[in-house]
Structures are given as structure tokens and as C-alpha cells.
């Protein structure tokens, strides 16, 4: 192909990728769906514009560098404090879950196609990988609880590494010239090489970023380019030493630098994010275009059976076993079971393996390998990616957020109580050191000015049920409250008034206000006059709970309190009932009739109150 034609084609692929990203943002669908569709249209299944000869032998190199950038960027975003949000589940997903995925997929391939175990294990290894290339775009449009997102992202990054290395090791048993190699030794060596190169490169880049003058005028740009070069060097050097060790090196370097105190971190993240979108578009479109229809025909109905087993049997089994006994709800576990698309690592490695098998005269094996892997990628990415938001809504796993502006003692203490009750809390803090301490304490924190509209939107104000302005600046608190009400139509907005003289002014503007001095006075008064209830209220969220919920259940609507009481769990009482807003609540008598739309306040032991809330409001 002429150089000018190839240049035009590459530019066209990138342009299509950018347009796909814009369309995905508008339709709230993961961009990978459009990348794959575009690739199929441009490739041999469609217009046959992009073929195997288009890029010559350069495609594997381009894909390799793209993998380095994507894996590094995903690992760079994976913070230690986020992993702490779901430590047990995250670790089980990449250990127990990975073993189940490998064994289950290999067994399905063996039973359906009757191929040898070594080839079945190669396919099983490749399809262990979910990967940040497909998971991150889904999570960007499906704002699930942080512990769910962290577990899925951690699984994707780690399994990308293990899948690539395991696949190479098992593949050596398929080719006659390498059939006698030691599997365990091959895995350990490649993983060790990747970790070593990743640590060394991360250390060098960190030293240069922290202690070498990067030219003050262009320091942010130079920092971005230095980190990019580090990702590519780690990947290429490790791959040169041991095949597919580069994925481990890129992931290690990204994780270490992302959790180190490096300068210009925000600029690096933004740059790497934009670059990742471009290479994602190019690689997914390119690989989808190179898919040969003959490979899909070769696997036929059997391939569909294998993919169905992976998506509907193996994936749910490994998720439910890995998350057993953790804080995940049944809806969250079901969502994680139905969202495990396969991505770029299995696609790129399978393409490389298929070429080697064809060169060795194993054409049928090459088609089964390529067809099964690509069919799994196509179906899981398109269906699970395209339906992810609808699945999340149906399972009710997109939580309304509580945003606290101000990460000081008040904001952090409030966040602790709210998270203990299962709320999805995000803290906005302008002081970077304070925000870092908030993150170290295990909370989600966004650094920036809470009076900025775009920052509030980034924090999730569009999907917030409550915004609390808890800074030490009354002017800032008032502005946050007004923005939350006017720009985002948040239902519940509360502001902290540090100066008691400002309370009337706040409330005249329609802002619900808590005075710091009055709150302290109330707390002292409660300790004097009502010590038992004061102590119990202080412990709310640990053993006891008080929750207000709107009545939506037809089962209790129209019934008197004396009838509803026995329907509630033991250790759960109706304390208050209000018509309309919170200002009209009263202690109901036994003959008080509860109607739809009433606000019922339940008091009692934590789990009993939670069960009672489901009775009053099933949704």
C-alpha cells in the first residue's frame, strides 16, 4: 500500500474513533461498541478497506505499544486507598476467580470442540482477561458504588497481566518445537521479569520527576512525556527479555508511579487519558477489521455455546464465590457477574498465536483459537457493554451520591457516619494535603474548589441526593448550596454556618442551615438532659439506626400504625410520620393512618431498620 494511502487510512481510523467516542458520550454507551462496529464495517466482514496486508508486519508492534499505554494508564489510576474499599473481593477475583475462569473456559472449549487440553488452556488463559480497555469505558458511564468499580478495575488490570503470561506459557506446549518447556518456570520467569523492569523504570522516572529540573517553563509537558517514555521503555525492555512480560512491566510501573507522590499528577492523568482514547480507537478498529469471517464460521454454534457458558455460567460462579461474605449487595454481585467483557489483550495475543499456528500447519487449531476468542470479545463487549447501563438501572446499583464539600474534621466525621450506613459519599476538598489524608482514611476525595460548577459535576452532583457544604467559609458554603439547588436540582441541600449570625441570612435564601455553635449547644444539652438517647444517637450506624423513608408500598398504605407495627421486624419502631416535607412530622398514635407519600421515620437496630425500609419503600 502506498505511503500516502496508508497515512490517509490511519488518520481516517483515528477520526472514526474520535467520532465514536463523541457518539458514545451522547448516547451513554461504552465507546468500544462503536469501535468494534466500525472495525467490522471497515474490515473483511464489511467493506474490506482494512486487510491483513494493510499494515504489514507493523501491526503487532503498534498493538504492543498501544497495550503498554493502556495498561499503564489503567494501573496509574488504581490507587491503594481505592483497593482498600474492596480488598478481600478484589484479591479473590484475581486468584480464585481467575482459576475458575481458566479451568471453566478450558473445560468448555475441550467439551465443545474436542481439541487437546493444551490448546483449551491457551484459549482459557486468554479469556481470563477482562481488562481496563473494556471495563473502564463501561464504568465511565455507569457510576456504580466505588467498591464495585474498584474490584472490577483491579480484576481487569491484574488479570490482563496473568492472562497474557499464562497464554504464552501454555502456547509453548502447543507448538512442537517448544512442547517440553516447564510451564511453572515459564510463568514465574515472565512475571518476575515484568515486575523487575516495572520497578526499575518506575524508580528512574520517579527520581527524574522529583529531583531533576525539568525546565520550569515546560515542566508539566516534560513530565507527561517522561512518563509516556517510561511506560513504553518498561514494556519494550521486558518483552525483549521475555515474551509478554511487558504487560506486567507496564502495569507495575503504572501502579507504582500512580501511588507515588509525583509532581504534575493531574496533568499526567489527563494526558494519558486522552492518549489512551486515541490508541484504543485505533487498536480496536484495526483488530476488528482484521478478523477473518472464516474463523467465525469455523467455530459456528459451538463458539456461541462456549461464549454463553463463559458469560452466563462461569462468570457468575466466580463472582459470587469471590464476593461471598463481603459488603456487596446481591444486585451489585449480579451486575459484576453480567459485566465481564473481554478486551484488547486476548485479541492481540490471539492474533499473534493464530499466525504462528498457521505457519506450523495447524490451520484448524488457529481458526478455533482466533474464532472463539474474537467471538467472546465481540459478544461480551457489544452486549455487556451496550446493556451495562440498563442492567445497572434494572438491578438498582447506581447509587445516589452524598457530596460533602469540605474535608475537615466536620466533613470527615459526617462521611464516616454516612458510609457506615451504606451511603455512597464523595468529599470535595481544595487543600491537596487534606484531600490526600481523606483518601488515606479510605474515602473518595476530589481535589478542587467546591464552588466550581464543573467540579461539582465531576463529583457526581447530577446524581446526588444530598449535598452538604461543610467548609470553614460561610460564603463558600452559601455558594455551594445555591449551585447545588439551582444548577443540579439536588433534593436535599444543607449548609454549615460557622457564624451564628449568618443562619437567618442563609435560611432567607432557602438554604437549610446548621449552626456550628448551636449544634454544639444541642449536643451538650442532650448529654445533660437525655444522656442515654444521646449516647445511642452517637452510635447510630454501628448498632442502631434512624432512617426516614417515603411510603411507596401499597401493602401498608391505608393501614393504621397499630396494623403496620406488627409487620415491621423486631427491634424496629415507627418514631415519626410526616405529611409532605420534614417540618410536619409528628409522633403517630395507634390509629394514625399511613398514606402513600408520607415520610416515615424508623428507629431501632441497624439491620431491623434496613428491613423495615424495604417494607415501607420496596424500591
C-alpha positions, 0 to 999 in steps of 0.5 A: 500500500502506498505511503500516502494511502496508508497515512490517509487510512490511519488518520481516517481510523483515528477520526472514526474513533474520535467520532465514536467516542463523541457518539458514545458520550451522547448516547451513554454507551461504552465507546468500544461498541462503536469501535468494534462496529466500525472495525467490522464495517471497515474490515473483511466482514464489511467493506474490506478497506482494512486487510491483513496486508494493510499494515504489514508486519507493523501491526503487532508492534503498534498493538504492543505499544498501544497495550503498554499505554493502556495498561499503564494508564489503567494501573496509574489510576488504581490507587491503594486507598481505592483497593482498600474499599474492596480488598478481600473481593478484589484479591479473590477475583484475581486468584480464585476467580481467575482459576475458575475462569481458566479451568471453566473456559478450558473445560468448555472449549475441550467439551465443545470442540474436542481439541487437546487440553493444551490448546483449551488452556491457551484459549482459557488463559486468554479469556481470563482477561477482562481488562481496563480497555473494556471495563473502564469505558463501561464504568465511565458511564455507569457510576456504580458504588466505588467498591464495585468499580474498584474490584472490577478495575483491579480484576481487569488490570491484574488479570490482563497481566496473568492472562497474557503470561499464562497464554504464552506459557501454555502456547509453548506446549502447543507448538512442537518445537517448544512442547517440553518447556516447564510451564511453572518456570515459564510463568514465574520467569515472565512475571518476575521479569515484568515486575523487575523492569516495572520497578526499575523504570518506575524508580528512574522516572520517579527520581527524574520527576522529583529531583531533576529540573525539568525546565520550569517553563515546560515542566508539566509537558516534560513530565507527561512525556517522561512518563509516556517514555517510561511506560513504553521503555518498561514494556519494550525492555521486558518483552525483549527479555521475555515474551509478554512480560511487558504487560506486567512491566507496564502495569507495575510501573503504572501502579507504582508511579500512580501511588507515588507522590509525583509532581504534575499528577493531574496533568499526567492523568489527563494526558494519558487519558486522552492518549489512551482514547486515541490508541484504543480507537485505533487498536480496536478498529484495526483488530476488528477489521482484521478478523477473518469471517472464516474463523467465525464460521469455523467455530459456528454454534459451538463458539456461541455455546462456549461464549454463553457458558463463559458469560452466563455460567462461569462468570457468575460462579466466580463472582459470587464465590469471590464476593461471598461474605463481603459488603456487596449487595446481591444486585451489585454481585449480579451486575459484576457477574453480567459485566465481564467483557473481554478486551484488547489483550486476548485479541492481540495475543490471539492474533499473534498465536493464530499466525504462528499456528498457521505457519506450523500447519495447524490451520484448524487449531488457529481458526478455533483459537482466533474464532472463539476468542474474537467471538467472546470479545465481540459478544461480551463487549457489544452486549455487556457493554451496550446493556451495562447501563440498563442492567445497572438501572434494572438491578438498582446499583447506581447509587445516589451520591452524598457530596460533602464539600469540605474535608475537615474534621466536620466533613470527615466525621459526617462521611464516616457516619454516612458510609457506615450506613451504606451511603455512597459519599464523595468529599470535595476538598481544595487543600491537596494535603487534606484531600490526600489524608481523606483518601488515606482514611479510605474515602473518595476525595476530589481535589478542587474548589467546591464552588466550581460548577464543573467540579461539582459535576465531576463529583457526581452532583447530577446524581446526588441526593444530598449535598452538604457544604461543610467548609470553614467559609460561610460564603463558600458554603452559601455558594455551594448550596445555591449551585447545588439547588439551582444548577443540579436540582439536588433534593436535599441541600444543607449548609454549615454556618460557622457564624451564628449570625449568618443562619437567618441570612442563609435560611432567607435564601432557602438554604437549610442551615446548621449552626456550628455553635448551636449544634454544639449547644444541642449536643451538650444539652442532650448529654445533660438532659437525655444522656442515654438517647444521646449516647445511642444517637452517637452510635447510630450506624454501628448498632442502631439506626434512624432512617426516614423513608417515603411510603411507596408500598401499597401493602401498608398504605391505608393501614393504621400504625397499630396494623403496620407495627406488627409487620415491621421486624423486631427491634424496629419502631415507627418514631415519626410520620410526616405529611409532605416535607420534614417540618410536619412530622409528628409522633403517630398514635395507634390509629394514625393512618399511613398514606402513600407519600408520607415520610416515615421515620424508623428507629431501632437496630441497624439491620431491623431498620434496613428491613423495615425500609424495604417494607415501607419503600420496596424500591 
